[in-house]
Amino acid sequence: MRRFKVLLLVLASLAGIWSLGIKTAYAEGPKLNAEGAILIEAESGQVLFEQDANKPWYPASITKTMTLALALEAVEKGKVKLSDIVQASENACSYGGSQVWLDPRDQFTLDQMLIAIAVGSANDASVAVAEHIAGTEENFVRQMNAKAKELGCTNTNFVNAHGLHDDNHYTSPADMAKIARYALSFPKILEYTSIKHYKFREAPKELILDNTNKLLWRYPGTDGLKTGTTSQAKRNLVSTVQRDNLRLIAVVMGADQKGGHFAESIKLYNWAFSQFGYKQFFGKGQVAAHTKVSKGVVGEIPLIAARKVGALMNKDQESKIETKAIIPDYIPAPVKKGQKVGEIQILQDGKIINKVDLLAKDSVAKATYWQLLKRTWRKVFSF
């Protein structure tokens, strides 16, 4: 433990100034009773509040935010399917703490296992999923650390997929916010983390899981993400709330009081929603611009936003927020549906604060010689 405390001090001194996005001075936020905390706007990563945000701390089960994210990434890449049967090993079944009492003879799908992790914080399911995806938990942990490094985490080292205590298993509020933001890039995760109750097993003894994130009941707009509690870590919570198109991510680590991780998170959200709003211009998948197609079967194509287009607004400050589409005058056929064609910039007082890709709404085939000739004739004779 002494070695880890020294490491905490060294890493904290090396951390310096950290920001996920644009760092701006706002009205002073609340003073929290926690080892560290951070609040960000999920879309841009803009930091709204931080208190010892770079301090390394034991994550406990909020580790599973990364486990869930990597599992869903593997699904997206086609490496595994949610319908896969996850065969739990003797090793996975041996894990205690929060669990679903897996047996090697059990037949549960990856989808069911991920719900067990998200809702019931199951350590045995976490190891089973890690082994299913990477062959061994050790291989999976290497993927966790590689992803953390890719996301820009500087105070993180994972040694397991579940979060049971180890002196060398740590992260920071700032790093966990990055991981949570990455996890939210997979829409399925909110389907899992917003489940309040789930019947995992019918027989021989019924097992109903209750979500450990009590903000789902206590704070409107909450739909994720994960709690974590051990005697060494105290009480941790990485959560997300959306109201009026504004999605926030809060990380509170090392709360002392019973329920303190929930109470301190609510303080953060109450402060943030009193200070900020969100101006949305286009939703994800909404047509945001058009451009012409050269030598295509149609002459113009609509472009849709890859994600929602908007910006955080400080309610106490006047600012001009606008958008600007950066697209070519023409794009050559053929055009593939979902192809990036340009981008839409979000500007605040004339300064670019975010960018969103513009994608082709439909595919456009290349026109044949006769189609082009017919089009030319129509133009000529229209005069």
N, C-alpha and C positions, 0 to 999 in steps of 0.2 A: 504493500500500500504506500510506503514511504517513497519507493521508486516512482510510482504513478503520480504522486503529488509533485515531485520534482519535475516530472515530464509535463504536468499541467502548467507549471510556471514557465517552463521553457517555451512550450508551444504558444502560450498566451502572449509572451513577449515577442515572439516572431510573427504573430498574426497581423499586427498593424491595423490599418484601416481597411475594413471589408465592406463591400457593397454588392448586392445582386443587380442593381440597376442604377437609377439616378438617385443620388443622395441629396435631400433637400431639408432645410430647417423648417420644422413645423411647431405648432404650439406644444408645449411640454406635455409628454405623456405621463401615465401613472407610474408611481414607484411600486415595483412588484416585490413580493416576498418569494424570491426564487434565486437559484444560483445563476441563471441566465435566461434571456428571452429575446425574441425578435418578432416583428410583425411586418409582413410584406404584402404588396398588391400582387396577386397571382399572375396576372396577364403579363406585366412588364418586369416583375421582380423588384419593383421599386421598394426600398426600405422606408417604412413609416415610423418605426420605433425599434430601438435596440437597447438592451441592458446586459452588459457582459456577454454579448452575443458570440464572441469568438472563444469563450472559455470552454475548453474540453471538459466533457462530463459524461458519466455513464448513461447510456441511452435506455437500458432495459428494453422493454418490448416495442418501443417506437422504432427499434431496429427493423421490425417487420415491415415498415413502410418501404424500405429498400428491397426486402424479400419479395413483397407483392409486386413492386415495380418491375423487377427483373423477370419475374414469372410472366407478367403481362407483356413485357418486351419479347420474351421467347415465343409467346403465342402470336404476337404481331409478325414476327419474323418467320413463322411457320415451323419453328423447331419443335414445338409441342402443340397439342390441341386441348381445349378446355374439356373435351369429351374423353381424353386419355384416362385410363385407369392408373392411378398412382399406387404402386405396390409398396407398402411401408415395410422397411427393413426392421430387423431386430434392434438395430441401433436407434432408428427413429422412434420405435415403440418404447424405448427405455427412458425417454425424457419425461421428467416430472414437471412440477409447477403447473401453469395453465396448460391444459391438455384436453384431448378428446378421446383418450384411452384407446389409441390405435392398436390393432392386432395385425400381425403379418397376413392373416387370412382375410382381412377386410377388403372390400371392393368399393372404393370411393373414387369419383372422378377428380380431375384436377380442379374443376370448377367448385366442387364441394369442399375440397381441401383449402382452396383460397378463401372461401367463405369462413371456414373454421379458423383460419389465421386472422382474417379481418374482424370477425365478430367475436370469436371466443379466445383470440390471442393464443392459439394452440401451438405450443413448442414442438410437440411430436409431429404435427402437420407441417410445420415450417421445415423441419429436417427432412421429412419425406419428400416435400416439394423440391427442396434443394438437391436431394439425391436424384430425383426424377429428371431434373433439368440438366444437371452438371455431372452426374455419375457419383460424386461424393460431395459431402458438405464442404470439404476443404476446397474443392474446385469451385464450388459456388461462392464461397467466401472470397476467393481470388477475383471472381467476377464482380462481387460487391465493391471491393476496394478499387478495382479498375474503373468501375462506373463512377465511384465517388471522386476519383482523381479527374476523370473526364468532365464531371460537372463543376470542377473547380473547388472541391472541398479540400481544405488545408489542415483541418484539425480533426481528422477522422481516421480511425483504424478499426475495422471489423475483424473479429476472430470467430464469429458464429452467425447463424442465420436467424436466431431467435431472440437473443438479448439477455439470456441468463448471465449472471455476473462473471466478468473476467477483468482483472486490472488493466489488461491491454486492449479492452474493447471500449471504445469511446468515440464521441462525436461532439459537436457544438451546436448551439441553437442556429447559428448562421448556416452551418453545413447542412443541418437537418431541413432547414427551409429550402435549400437548393434541391435536396432529395425529394421533398414533398412536392415541390413545383414540377419536378420531372415526373413524379408518379401521377400527377394530375394530367399529364399529356396522354394518359390512357383512360378514356372515359369509363371503362369498366370498373375502375377502382372505386369510384363513388357509388356505383351500384352495390358493391360489396360493403363498403364502410358505412353506408347509410342504413343497412339492415339492423333493425333493433332486436329482433328475435329470430332464431333459425333452428328448425328441428333437424339436427345432424344425423341422429340415429333413431330408428324405430324400435329395434330389438337387438339383443335380448332385454336391454333396459333403455327406455326412451331417454334421449339426451337433447335437451333444448338449450341452445346457447343464447345468452343475453349479452348485448354489446356492452363493452366496458367503457365506452365513451358516453358519459352521461350528459354531455352537451346536446346530444341528439334529442333529449327530452327537455332540457332546460333552456336552450338558446335557439330561437327560431332562425332558420337558414342554415343550420349546421348539417353537413352531410359527410363528414370525415374528420380525422383520419385514424389516429392510433394513440392509445395510452401506453404507459410503461411504468412499472413500479417494482422496485427492489429496495431492500434496506440500505444498500449503498447508494443507489441512484436517487432515492426518495421518490417523488412523484413527478412524472413527465407527461406531457401531452403535446402532440403535433395535431393541429386541427385546422379545419377550413370552413368558412361561412360565406354564403352568397346572399346578398340583398340588393334588389334594384340594379342588377347587372354588375355590381361590384363584388368580386370575390377576393377574400383576404385569406392569408395563411398565417397562423400564429404558432410559435413554438415556445413552450414554457418548460424549463428543465430544473429539477432539484427543488421542488416546492415542499416545504416542511409539513404544513398542516394537512390533516385529512381532508381530501377534496380540494386542496389548495391549487392543484394544477387546473381544475375547472374554474375556481373562483378567480384566479389570476388571469386566466384566458378571457373570461367574461369582462374583466376590467379593461383589458386591451381592446376587445371588440366594441364595447360601449364607447370608449374614447374615440376609436377610429371612425365609427359610423356617425359620431357627432361632428367630426372634423372633415370628413371626405365624402364625395359622391363620385359617380361615374357617368361620363357622357359617352353614349354609344352611337356610332354612325351606321355601322352595318353589323349584322350578326354573322356567325360562321355559316358559310355556304350561300350567303345572300349576294345577289348581283350588285357589284360596286362600280363597274365600268364596262365599256365595250371597246373593241378594236377591230380593225378591218383585217380580212384574210386574203392574202395574195394567192391567186390560182386555186382557190378552194371551191367546193360544190356550193358553198354559201359565201357571201361577201363580207359578213360580219359575225362576230362571236361575242357572247356575253362573258364577262370575267367575274368570278366569285371570290370572296374573301376566304383565305385558308383558315382563319380563326376570327373571332370577333374583333371589330375595329373600334377603338375608343380610347379614352384616357381618364386617368384619375383627376379629380377636381378638388382643390382645397376650398372649402366653403367660406373661409375667411379671406380669400384673395381673389381679386379680379384677374382673369387671364383669358386670352383668346385661344381657343382650341379649334383646329381645322384639319382637313385632310387634303392630300395631293396625290393623284394617281400618276405613277411613273410607268408608262407603257409605250411600246413602239407604235408608230403610225400604222404599220402593217406587220403581220406575221405570216410566213410562208406555209402553205399547206404541204403535207398533211399536219393536222394538229391533233394531239392526243388528249382525251378528257383528263383533267387533273394536271395537265402540263403547266409549269410555271411560265407565265407570260410577262409579268411585271410585278410591281409592288405598290402598295398604298402607304404613304407616309402620314404619320400623325404628328402635327406640329403644335407646339404650345408657345405662344408669343413669338412665332416665326422660327422656333428652334425644333429640330426633329427629336422627338422623344421616343418614338417606336416605329417599327415597320412591320407590315403584314403582307405576305405573298398574295398575289392575284393569280388565280388558276383558271384555265379554260373550263367552262361549264360543260361543254360537249366536245365530242370528237368531230373533226372536219376532214373529210377525205379530199385528196387532190382531184381537181376536175380533169376530165378527159379533154383531148384536143377539140372534139366536136362540141362539148359543153361550153368550152371557152369561146369557140367560134360563134355558137348560137347566142351567147351572152353579148358578144361584140355586135352582132347583127341587130339585136334588140335595141342596144344603145344608139346605133346609127339611125335606125328607122324610127326611133322615138322622137327624133328631131323632125 
